[in-house]
Amino acid sequence: MTKNRSKMLIIFLTLILIIGLVASFVSFTYPLSIGGVKYKYSSFVNELVLGSDISEGVMFEYQANLREGADESDYDTLMTSTLTDLRDILESSGFKNSTISRNGDTGIRVEVGGIIDKDDSSEVISLIGSPKQLTFSSSASADDAFMTGEHVSKVEAKQMSNGVETVFYVEITFTDAGYDIISTKSAEIVADSGTFYMLLGDTQIGSSTEAVTTKSLSMSSESFVDMQTTEDYAIQIRTGMLPLELICTYNGEISATSGVRGNVTNPMLYIWIALGIMVVASLVFFVLRYKQIGAMAMFNMLFYIVFGLFFLQSVPLVHINLSGIFAIVLGYIMAIIALTTTLENAKREYARGKKLHTSLHQGINSSLASTITINIMLILAGIVCALMPTMAIQSFGLVTLVLGFVNIFCSQALMRLMINLYLPFNAEDDTKCNFTKEGVNND
């Protein structure tokens, strides 16, 4: 590889690394709107699914009652459907770290973790804090309802643009039975010059003076200023379609359980600080001990961090609790050991009389078997742990599984590239790598 080509590749990789680090740690709102909507970018760190033992959360408890006219023998089936619908509502709203469980015979408990700020807490409360029944009524009162949300099959936020203006609306799709009811009833109401209404509890959310002639009904509002607002509105409508009537009996914030035991208000802050100190210390170690080739190892470790965070937030089922943090620390230590083994092997080969470029290549070749063997064992252990029923063990296993593959790639494939990029600039001068021949003092 020529020096110019190596220089260009290093510049290119540096730009990629900078973008990766920004994507990993910086969240922001895009400066330009798309279709009238301003989208937010959430960093890899913010997208990590955090367990309730290391993150703040919100908890709700509900009394789940049968709706009017429902059969008591169907209660368990309706309860299962309600739990599933609540989980879907939270996940579609971006709150993946949620636990929905039955609380006694007629209760439901919902815990939502990974709450970053007060805005997140307020959003969860507005979405599921006080579910109200969705009804269609011949008047502005739910007392005159002729149909409920059980006859609605889908609620979806949509947008339509003519190239000049974008309109946001909620589309409600009825079941076959629901369409038969509302088409007939709305025609009767309109024939009497009346208006039919759609209500959440006693709150009017829509009205029409036209008969329903299709299975889908579109609702627009001046408050639908962007897609996020429209989606939140659609989700509130979905809460009114839950099979069981939910009466909120408790609503409060919950602290991270590890923070409670340790008297720490925000354990993740201290965890990130500790991890940051460990990262900085390792990067300084590489540069001080191996100088220029240590700087390339430092470059490699930063890529390891970016790749690790990317896959931890993108691979399904991966969640980070306290044991997952231990797995992250273990994975990072194994990555340091892999690179240190490579450079120490190269240092020994050089001390025995090999040339610098030969020593570096033999150093990484000699570490191949041990690196792959150790990480494959960790990956296998991770698979076993991931299959365990305990959430804490699953977290450790999944994180170990992901970081094992990342470590193999970075310590062998990527570090080989780093060595090849470095050698055109220095293939002979041992002092730039802090290498010495046996019996020779370079000071």
Secondary structure as GFF3:
##gff-version 3
##sequence-region A 1 443
A	DSSP	alpha_helix	3	25	.	.	.	ID=ss1
A	DSSP	beta_strand	28	29	.	.	.	ID=ss2
A	DSSP	beta_strand	40	41	.	.	.	ID=ss3
A	DSSP	alpha_helix	44	47	.	.	.	ID=ss4
A	DSSP	beta_strand	56	65	.	.	.	ID=ss5
A	DSSP	three_ten_helix	72	74	.	.	.	ID=ss6
A	DSSP	alpha_helix	75	92	.	.	.	ID=ss7
A	DSSP	beta_strand	98	103	.	.	.	ID=ss8
A	DSSP	beta_strand	107	115	.	.	.	ID=ss9
A	DSSP	alpha_helix	118	128	.	.	.	ID=ss10
A	DSSP	beta_strand	134	137	.	.	.	ID=ss11
A	DSSP	three_ten_helix	142	144	.	.	.	ID=ss12
A	DSSP	beta_strand	145	148	.	.	.	ID=ss13
A	DSSP	three_ten_helix	149	151	.	.	.	ID=ss14
A	DSSP	beta_strand	152	161	.	.	.	ID=ss15
A	DSSP	beta_strand	166	174	.	.	.	ID=ss16
A	DSSP	alpha_helix	176	191	.	.	.	ID=ss17
A	DSSP	beta_strand	196	200	.	.	.	ID=ss18
A	DSSP	beta_strand	203	208	.	.	.	ID=ss19
A	DSSP	beta_strand	216	220	.	.	.	ID=ss20
A	DSSP	alpha_helix	227	239	.	.	.	ID=ss21
A	DSSP	beta_strand	245	254	.	.	.	ID=ss22
A	DSSP	alpha_helix	257	262	.	.	.	ID=ss23
A	DSSP	alpha_helix	267	314	.	.	.	ID=ss24
A	DSSP	alpha_helix	322	351	.	.	.	ID=ss25
A	DSSP	alpha_helix	356	366	.	.	.	ID=ss26
A	DSSP	alpha_helix	368	386	.	.	.	ID=ss27
A	DSSP	alpha_helix	391	408	.	.	.	ID=ss28
A	DSSP	pi_helix	409	414	.	.	.	ID=ss29
A	DSSP	alpha_helix	415	422	.	.	.	ID=ss30
A	DSSP	three_ten_helix	430	433	.	.	.	ID=ss31
###
